[in-house]
Amino acid sequence: MIRLTKEEARNFLLTKQGLLGHKHFSGKEGIMDFVRQAGSVQFDPVDVCGTSPELTLQARIEYFTKEMLDELLYQDRLLIDFFDKNLCILPIEDLTVFTQKYAGISYAEAMARRQSEPVLQMMIEIRKILSEKEYIFAKDLRHLESGNLIWDWGASSSVARAALETMYFKGELIIHHKNGRQKAYALAEKILSAKLLSAKSPFESELDYHQQLVLRRIGTIGFLWNKRSDAWLGIEHFKTFERNQAFQSLLEDKKITEIQIEGISTIFYMKKEDEKLLTSSHLVPDRSDSLSVNPKSPVRMEFLAPLDNLLWDRNLIREIFDFDYKWEIYTPKEKRKYGAYVLPVLYKNRFVGRLEIERHTKEKVLLVKNF
């Protein structure tokens, strides 16, 4: 078992995340390196001063531009939009992990409520259209619709959108590109390689699936605990029993290492391969069992995205950084504590404040409302 002080734990997490010391991710190659390390970057369409993945990458990637991300997604096809924790951006080679999740473990359940007759008929029409066209928007199907239906979260949806999303969730369609918030869908078989399309499930069993996803999520943040957490969202059939089983198996296989953090009774777990980061160039030992920030490292201040990978478990952030953060954009106005759109401010290895931002589109003004 590795024992760390809270400061050492903070330094490790931030080094793992590329948020401490020199920016060691750079350009398009750096974007790919970070996304592969993290497994995925969570997406949200809200854009006040950049979307969540753009802000997440900007905080870590030297010379980052949003055009780089678009190129990797829709020209180079090295990244893809798909579901991990929620809707995310992930490496194209990992797509099988998530399409096979539905097919091999919970596909029948996930698709059962989507198989209404209007949706099935619309799917047939979509296949016909896409056999001749490169891509299609939901608005291109309006002439085929006869009404709306109740869809995710009890909300009303057009039949076209429901059919497109069903085919997308199955992996039959992928996002070809975006026009603002509008998604253009294309047949996966026309875009993806034959090798990727024919790939078999990477999971031998449900336990294997849980082990691999737990290991990915631990690697996404740096370390996690074996308890209920938003960091586990999107993992199917994953309650306390399954979580305990996955952690125990990973420990027995020596793929994770236990961490005891000073002042916290709960045990944390890191990937075995990440132990080397404890002696990385961004950290230096100041005594035999401790790590501190290298005094030669540059001082950084970063504004983190509301859905930044570091923040996937906000209870963990509260314990390690003594910082309580909640994205209140979906919280009723009268219940908000700070504001609708607030970014955490990271300075060196501490959260030192919050930045509330408003965008006034007509005036072309980005307003720092509170700091």
C-alpha positions in Angstrom: 0.0 0.0 0.0 1.2 3.5 -0.9 0.8 6.2 1.7 0.4 9.9 0.6 -0.3 13.2 2.3 -3.1 15.2 0.7 -0.6 17.5 -0.9 1.2 14.5 -2.5 -2.2 13.2 -3.6 -3.0 16.5 -5.2 0.3 16.7 -7.0 -0.1 13.1 -8.3 -3.6 13.8 -9.7 -2.6 17.0 -11.3 0.6 15.5 -12.8 -1.5 12.6 -14.2 -4.0 15.1 -15.6 -1.3 17.2 -17.3 -2.3 20.2 -15.1 0.9 20.6 -13.1 4.3 21.7 -14.4 5.2 22.1 -18.0 2.5 21.3 -20.6 3.7 18.0 -21.9 0.8 17.6 -24.4 1.1 19.7 -27.5 -0.9 20.1 -30.8 -3.0 17.4 -32.4 -0.6 14.7 -31.3 -1.0 16.0 -27.7 -4.8 15.8 -28.0 -4.6 12.2 -29.1 -2.1 11.4 -26.3 -4.3 12.9 -23.7 -7.6 11.4 -24.9 -6.0 7.9 -25.2 -4.6 8.3 -21.6 -7.9 9.5 -20.3 -10.0 7.1 -22.3 -12.5 9.8 -23.2 -13.4 13.5 -22.7 -17.0 14.3 -21.8 -19.1 16.3 -24.2 -21.8 18.9 -23.6 -23.2 21.3 -26.2 -23.4 24.3 -23.8 -20.9 26.9 -25.2 -20.4 30.1 -23.2 -16.7 30.4 -23.7 -16.1 27.1 -25.4 -17.7 23.6 -25.1 -16.7 21.3 -22.3 -14.2 19.2 -24.3 -12.6 22.3 -25.8 -12.0 23.8 -22.3 -10.8 20.5 -21.0 -8.2 20.2 -23.8 -7.3 23.9 -23.7 -6.2 23.6 -20.1 -3.7 20.8 -21.0 -2.7 21.1 -24.6 -0.1 23.6 -25.7 -1.2 25.5 -28.9 -4.7 23.9 -28.8 -7.4 25.2 -31.1 -10.9 24.0 -31.6 -10.2 23.5 -35.3 -7.7 20.8 -34.3 -10.4 18.9 -32.4 -12.8 19.1 -35.4 -10.1 17.8 -37.7 -9.4 14.8 -35.5 -13.1 14.1 -35.3 -14.4 14.7 -38.8 -11.4 14.7 -41.1 -8.7 12.5 -39.7 -11.3 10.2 -38.0 -8.9 9.5 -35.2 -11.5 10.5 -32.6 -15.2 9.8 -32.5 -18.3 11.0 -30.7 -19.9 8.1 -28.7 -21.0 7.1 -25.2 -18.8 6.4 -22.3 -19.7 8.1 -19.0 -22.2 10.1 -21.0 -21.8 11.4 -24.5 -18.0 11.7 -24.9 -15.2 12.0 -27.4 -13.0 8.9 -27.5 -10.3 7.3 -29.7 -11.7 5.6 -32.7 -9.9 2.4 -31.9 -11.9 2.2 -28.6 -15.3 2.3 -30.3 -15.7 -1.5 -30.1 -15.5 -1.3 -26.3 -18.7 0.7 -26.2 -20.7 -0.6 -29.2 -20.1 -4.2 -28.0 -21.1 -3.1 -24.5 -24.6 -2.7 -25.8 -24.5 -5.7 -28.1 -22.9 -8.2 -25.6 -24.2 -7.0 -22.2 -27.2 -4.8 -22.3 -28.1 -4.2 -26.0 -31.5 -5.9 -25.7 -32.5 -3.8 -22.7 -31.1 -0.5 -24.1 -32.9 -1.0 -27.4 -36.2 -2.5 -26.2 -37.9 0.8 -25.5 -36.8 2.1 -28.8 -38.5 -0.4 -31.0 -41.8 1.3 -31.6 -43.3 0.8 -35.1 -42.8 4.4 -36.2 -39.2 4.3 -35.2 -38.6 1.0 -37.0 -40.2 2.3 -40.2 -38.1 5.5 -40.0 -35.0 3.4 -39.6 -35.8 1.6 -42.9 -36.2 4.9 -44.6 -32.9 6.2 -43.2 -31.1 3.2 -44.5 -32.6 3.7 -48.0 -31.6 7.4 -48.0 -28.1 6.8 -46.7 -27.5 4.1 -49.3 -27.4 7.0 -51.8 -26.4 10.0 -49.7 -23.2 10.5 -47.7 -24.9 11.9 -44.6 -28.3 13.2 -43.4 -29.7 15.6 -40.7 -32.8 15.0 -38.7 -34.4 18.0 -40.5 -34.0 16.2 -43.8 -36.6 13.7 -42.7 -39.4 16.0 -41.7 -41.4 15.2 -44.8 -41.6 11.6 -43.6 -42.9 12.3 -40.1 -46.5 12.2 -38.9 -45.9 13.3 -35.3 -43.8 13.2 -32.1 -43.3 10.5 -29.5 -42.2 10.3 -25.9 -38.4 9.7 -25.8 -35.5 9.9 -23.3 -36.3 11.3 -19.9 -40.0 11.5 -20.8 -39.4 14.3 -23.3 -41.1 14.7 -26.6 -39.0 13.9 -29.7 -39.5 13.7 -33.4 -39.6 10.2 -34.9 -36.6 11.1 -37.1 -34.5 12.0 -34.1 -35.5 8.9 -32.2 -34.7 6.7 -35.2 -31.3 8.4 -35.8 -30.3 8.1 -32.2 -31.3 4.5 -32.0 -29.1 3.7 -35.0 -26.4 5.8 -33.5 -26.5 4.0 -30.1 -26.3 0.7 -31.9 -23.2 1.8 -33.8 -25.0 1.5 -37.1 -24.6 5.3 -37.6 -21.8 7.7 -36.6 -21.7 11.5 -36.5 -20.3 12.6 -39.9 -19.9 16.2 -38.8 -21.8 18.9 -37.0 -23.3 22.2 -38.1 -23.5 24.1 -34.9 -25.6 21.8 -32.7 -27.1 19.9 -35.6 -25.6 16.5 -36.2 -25.1 15.0 -39.6 -25.3 11.2 -39.5 -23.6 8.7 -41.8 -23.6 4.9 -42.1 -20.7 3.6 -40.1 -19.9 1.0 -42.8 -19.1 3.8 -45.2 -16.7 5.6 -42.8 -15.1 3.1 -40.5 -12.5 0.6 -41.5 -13.5 -3.0 -42.2 -11.2 -4.1 -39.3 -13.0 -1.9 -36.9 -16.5 -2.9 -38.2 -15.7 -6.6 -37.9 -14.0 -6.5 -34.5 -15.4 -8.9 -31.9 -16.3 -8.0 -28.4 -13.3 -7.3 -26.2 -15.1 -8.8 -23.2 -15.0 -12.5 -22.2 -17.7 -12.0 -19.5 -19.6 -9.4 -17.6 -16.9 -9.4 -15.0 -14.3 -8.8 -17.6 -16.4 -5.9 -18.9 -16.6 -4.4 -15.4 -12.9 -4.8 -14.8 -11.9 -3.1 -18.0 -14.3 -0.2 -17.5 -13.2 0.3 -13.8 -9.6 0.3 -14.9 -10.4 2.9 -17.6 -12.2 5.2 -15.1 -9.4 4.9 -12.6 -7.0 6.0 -15.3 -9.3 8.8 -16.4 -8.9 10.6 -13.0 -5.7 9.2 -11.5 -7.2 7.3 -8.6 -10.6 6.4 -7.4 -12.3 4.8 -4.4 -14.5 1.7 -4.3 -17.8 3.5 -3.5 -20.7 5.1 -5.2 -19.5 7.8 -7.6 -20.5 9.7 -10.7 -17.3 8.4 -12.1 -19.0 5.1 -12.6 -21.9 6.5 -14.7 -22.5 4.6 -18.0 -21.2 1.3 -16.8 -24.1 -1.2 -17.2 -25.2 -3.7 -14.5 -22.8 -2.1 -12.1 -24.1 -2.0 -8.5 -22.3 -2.5 -5.2 -21.8 -6.3 -5.7 -20.4 -5.9 -9.2 -18.2 -3.0 -8.2 -16.7 -4.9 -5.2 -16.1 -7.9 -7.5 -14.3 -5.9 -10.1 -12.0 -4.2 -7.6 -11.2 -7.5 -5.9 -10.3 -9.1 -9.2 -8.2 -6.1 -10.3 -6.3 -6.3 -7.0 -5.7 -10.0 -7.3 -4.5 -9.5 -10.9 -2.1 -6.8 -9.6 -3.5 -4.2 -12.0 -4.3 -1.7 -9.3 -2.5 -0.5 -6.2 -4.1 0.6 -2.9 -3.4 4.2 -1.7 -3.9 5.5 1.8 -4.2 9.3 2.0 -3.5 11.1 5.2 -6.7 12.1 7.0 -9.1 10.0 4.9 -10.2 6.6 6.1 -11.4 5.4 2.7 -8.8 3.5 0.6 -8.1 4.7 -3.0 -6.9 2.8 -6.0 -4.5 3.7 -8.8 -3.4 1.8 -11.9 -0.3 -0.2 -11.2 1.5 1.3 -14.2 1.0 4.8 -12.8 3.2 4.3 -9.8 6.1 5.6 -11.9 4.4 9.0 -11.9 5.2 9.3 -8.2 8.8 9.9 -9.2 8.1 11.9 -12.4 10.0 15.0 -13.4 7.1 17.2 -12.2 7.5 16.0 -8.7 10.6 15.7 -6.5 11.1 13.8 -3.3 11.7 16.1 -0.3 12.0 13.2 2.1 12.0 9.5 1.6 8.2 9.0 1.7 7.0 12.3 0.3 6.6 14.2 -2.9 6.4 18.0 -3.5 6.1 20.3 -6.4 9.4 20.8 -8.2 10.4 24.4 -7.6 11.7 24.6 -11.2 8.2 23.8 -12.6 6.3 26.8 -14.2 3.5 28.3 -12.2 0.2 27.6 -14.0 -3.4 28.9 -13.6 -6.1 27.0 -15.5 -9.8 27.5 -15.8 -11.3 24.0 -15.8 -14.4 22.9 -17.8 -17.5 22.0 -15.7 -17.2 18.4 -16.9 -13.4 18.2 -16.8 -12.1 14.7 -16.3 -10.5 15.7 -13.0 -14.0 16.7 -11.7 -15.8 13.4 -12.6 -16.0 12.6 -8.8 -16.8 15.8 -7.0 -16.8 14.1 -3.6 -13.2 13.1 -4.2 -12.3 16.7 -5.2 -13.9 17.9 -1.9 -11.9 15.4 0.1 -8.5 15.9 -1.6 -8.7 19.6 -2.5 -11.1 20.9 0.1 -13.1 22.4 -2.8 -16.8 22.0 -3.2 -17.9 22.4 -6.8 -21.2 21.9 -8.6 -22.2 22.9 -12.1 -25.4 24.8 -11.5 -26.5 25.4 -15.1 -29.3 22.9 -14.7 -30.2 24.0 -11.2 -33.2 26.2 -10.8 -32.1 29.8 -10.5 -33.5 30.3 -6.9 -31.4 27.3 -5.7 -28.1 28.3 -7.2 -25.3 29.2 -4.9 -22.8 30.8 -7.3 -24.3 31.0 -10.8 -25.4 29.2 -13.9 -22.0 28.9 -15.6 -19.0 28.9 -13.2 -15.6 27.5 -14.0 -13.2 26.2 -11.2 -9.9 28.1 -11.0 -6.9 26.0 -10.5 -3.7 27.8 -9.4 -0.6 25.6 -8.9 -1.9 22.6 -7.0 -5.0 24.3 -5.4 -8.4 25.4 -6.4 -8.4 29.1 -5.5 -11.8 30.4 -6.8 -14.6 30.3 -9.2 -15.1 32.3 -12.5 -18.7 33.1 -13.5 -19.0 33.9 -17.1 -21.9 35.2 -19.3 -21.9 35.5 -23.1 -23.9 38.3 -24.7 -24.1 37.2 -28.3 -25.7 40.2 -29.8 -23.2 42.6 -28.3 -20.3 40.1 -28.9 -19.3 40.5 -25.3 -17.9 37.8 -23.0 -18.6 39.1 -19.4 -16.7 38.0 -16.3 -19.6 38.5 -14.0 -17.9 37.3 -10.8 -14.5 36.0 -9.7 
